[in-house]
Amino acid sequence: CCTPLFLNAAPQHTGTSYVVLLGAFLGEANARQRQAKLKELGVKYYVEKIKSPAGDKMAVRAGPYSSRQDAEHALAKLKSAGIQDGMVAEKK
């Protein structure tokens, strides 16, 4: 008579992606050092050049991740590896 109704407990993908902000560096050497650590840990990352009053900075980001939970998991991995200054944000 009746078909059971199953609710999907998995989070729905909203099209929003998340990144872990890992610093904006004036010195390219500092940005490269952070990138080398991420590569060593097997964390996907990318670099953006951003303009600031102090000059161009190299912003290092881990990700993007399809969910906040995945980004938080990556951040926990980074913190356990000694990178303490990360934070999760929506990718703009």
Rosetta silent file (secondary structure, phi, psi, omega in degrees, C-alpha in Angstrom):
SEQUENCE: CCTPLFLNAAPQHTGTSYVVLLGAFLGEANARQRQAKLKELGVKYYVEKIKSPAGDKMAVRAGPYSSRQDAEHALAKLKSAGIQDGMVAEKK
SCORE:     score description
SCORE:     0.000 S_00000001
   1 L     0.000  -51.134 -171.815    0.000    0.000    0.000 S_00000001
   2 L  -116.475  142.809  174.361    2.544    2.558    1.086 S_00000001
   3 L   -95.939  127.534  179.822    6.038    3.395   -0.093 S_00000001
   4 L   -64.766  145.798  179.078    8.368    4.307    2.772 S_00000001
   5 L  -101.652  121.228  178.903    9.730    7.819    2.678 S_00000001
   6 L  -106.645  130.058  176.521   13.466    8.098    3.256 S_00000001
   7 L   -93.936  133.904  178.962   15.009   11.400    4.210 S_00000001
   8 L   -77.875  114.893 -178.520   18.493   12.007    2.959 S_00000001
   9 L   -82.299  -15.267 -179.312   20.634   12.669    6.035 S_00000001
  10 L   -71.688  143.454  178.804   23.665   13.708    3.985 S_00000001
  11 L   -63.097  140.270  178.958   24.192   17.461    3.669 S_00000001
  12 L   -78.158  138.824  176.962   22.966   18.841    0.379 S_00000001
  13 L   -78.486  121.696 -174.321   25.608   20.380   -1.857 S_00000001
  14 L   -96.279   -3.064 -175.145   24.641   24.033   -2.229 S_00000001
  15 L    90.681   -9.303  177.323   27.242   25.011   -4.805 S_00000001
  16 L   -82.872  138.207  174.182   29.144   26.879   -2.112 S_00000001
  17 L  -118.640  159.978 -174.255   32.752   25.884   -1.646 S_00000001
  18 E  -125.071  150.809  178.083   34.999   26.450    1.331 S_00000001
  19 E  -132.433  162.328  171.388   38.688   27.198    1.783 S_00000001
  20 E  -106.675  116.880  178.985   41.107   27.345    4.680 S_00000001
  21 E   -77.502  123.575 -173.340   42.724   30.780    4.826 S_00000001
  22 E  -121.007   14.579  175.393   46.377   30.224    5.687 S_00000001
  23 E   122.606  151.601  174.215   47.935   33.641    5.502 S_00000001
  24 E  -122.184  117.372 -170.262   48.721   36.540    3.217 S_00000001
  25 E  -111.382  131.349  173.858   52.453   37.037    2.874 S_00000001
  26 L   -71.718  -40.256 -179.213   54.342   40.119    1.704 S_00000001
  27 L   -87.598  127.394  179.958   57.465   38.043    1.196 S_00000001
  28 H   -62.929  -31.146  179.732   57.287   35.456   -1.554 S_00000001
  29 H   -62.059  -40.721  178.963   59.744   33.288    0.418 S_00000001
  30 H   -66.052  -40.459  178.357   57.263   33.017    3.301 S_00000001
  31 H   -64.521  -41.493  179.066   54.454   32.065    0.918 S_00000001
  32 H   -65.457  -36.567  178.280   56.678   29.427   -0.709 S_00000001
  33 H   -63.002  -43.330  178.808   57.594   28.035    2.705 S_00000001
  34 H   -65.121  -41.762  178.637   53.891   27.635    3.553 S_00000001
  35 H   -61.729  -40.513 -179.552   53.220   26.023    0.156 S_00000001
  36 H   -63.095  -39.473  178.875   56.064   23.546    0.685 S_00000001
  37 H   -65.653  -42.135  179.159   54.573   22.501    4.039 S_00000001
  38 H   -63.950  -42.482  179.011   51.139   21.992    2.472 S_00000001
  39 H   -62.026  -42.839  179.030   52.633   19.938   -0.359 S_00000001
  40 H   -60.344  -35.925 -179.368   54.525   17.821    2.193 S_00000001
  41 H   -83.885   -7.690 -179.325   51.235   17.179    4.044 S_00000001
  42 L    75.310   28.040 -179.454   49.388   16.294    0.836 S_00000001
  43 L   -98.294  128.915  178.326   46.927   19.178    1.216 S_00000001
  44 L   -71.781  142.024 -176.082   45.573   20.737   -1.981 S_00000001
  45 E  -151.292  168.473  171.844   46.160   24.493   -2.094 S_00000001
  46 E  -150.156  166.370 -177.336   46.313   27.515   -4.347 S_00000001
  47 E  -124.435  136.953  174.809   47.773   31.018   -4.183 S_00000001
  48 E  -120.234  141.574  172.925   46.077   34.328   -4.957 S_00000001
  49 E   -90.729  125.295  178.501   47.789   37.660   -5.418 S_00000001
  50 E  -123.457  145.531 -179.812   45.949   40.333   -3.445 S_00000001
  51 L   -90.291  138.514  176.157   46.574   44.062   -3.338 S_00000001
  52 L  -140.461  163.528  177.935   47.057   45.788    0.010 S_00000001
  53 L   -57.721  -27.249 -179.571   48.245   49.238    1.125 S_00000001
  54 L   -83.916   -5.026 -178.501   51.573   47.588    2.068 S_00000001
  55 L   121.788  178.355  179.929   51.965   46.126   -1.439 S_00000001
  56 L   -66.432  137.829  177.426   51.002   42.927   -3.219 S_00000001
  57 E  -119.522  154.380  175.420   50.583   39.919   -0.956 S_00000001
  58 E  -102.381  109.462 -179.941   50.538   36.211   -1.732 S_00000001
  59 E   -92.120  122.405 -179.170   47.449   34.688   -0.093 S_00000001
  60 E  -100.979  127.974 -177.955   47.800   30.952    0.508 S_00000001
  61 E  -128.052  139.395  169.997   44.562   28.939    0.665 S_00000001
  62 E   -95.312  140.154  179.072   43.900   25.235    1.195 S_00000001
  63 E   122.569 -157.898    2.743   41.037   23.839   -0.835 S_00000001
  64 E   -79.316  158.024  178.653   38.553   24.401   -2.206 S_00000001
  65 E  -117.887  148.548 -175.520   36.342   21.902   -0.369 S_00000001
  66 L   -80.076  -12.963  177.883   32.721   21.087   -1.192 S_00000001
  67 L  -141.725  155.673  176.379   31.568   21.312    2.438 S_00000001
  68 H   -60.417  -37.796 -178.922   32.444   23.245    5.571 S_00000001
  69 H   -60.804  -42.930  177.901   32.957   19.900    7.316 S_00000001
  70 H   -63.318  -40.749  179.178   35.655   18.886    4.799 S_00000001
  71 H   -66.258  -41.121  178.054   37.390   22.250    5.248 S_00000001
  72 H   -63.168  -38.449  178.046   37.229   21.938    9.058 S_00000001
  73 H   -63.190  -43.100  177.908   38.744   18.451    8.779 S_00000001
  74 H   -63.367  -40.948  179.367   41.611   19.845    6.671 S_00000001
  75 H   -62.610  -41.820  178.347   42.121   22.645    9.204 S_00000001
  76 H   -61.589  -40.813  177.867   42.348   20.106   12.049 S_00000001
  77 H   -62.148  -43.144  179.947   44.978   18.183   10.054 S_00000001
  78 H   -65.190  -42.119  179.611   46.954   21.381    9.500 S_00000001
  79 H   -63.636  -39.673  179.418   46.784   22.356   13.168 S_00000001
  80 H   -68.399  -20.410  177.920   48.020   18.931   14.238 S_00000001
  81 L   -92.281    3.454  175.622   50.960   19.441   11.823 S_00000001
  82 L   100.907    0.397  176.643   51.868   22.756   13.466 S_00000001
  83 L   -93.954  100.462 -171.110   50.085   25.281   11.216 S_00000001
  84 L   -93.329  -12.616 -168.867   48.049   27.147   13.813 S_00000001
  85 L  -102.428   35.417  178.299   46.931   30.248   11.919 S_00000001
  86 L   -99.428  159.599  174.219   44.231   28.881    9.603 S_00000001
  87 E  -153.064  145.131 -177.284   40.529   29.616    9.432 S_00000001
  88 E   -86.015  139.081  177.419   37.661   28.285    7.339 S_00000001
  89 E  -147.970  158.821  173.359   35.739   30.646    5.048 S_00000001
  90 E   -70.481  140.927  177.082   33.392   30.474    2.075 S_00000001
  91 L   -75.334  129.813 -179.049   35.271   30.786   -1.184 S_00000001
  92 L   -89.923    0.000    0.000   34.410   34.101   -2.825 S_00000001
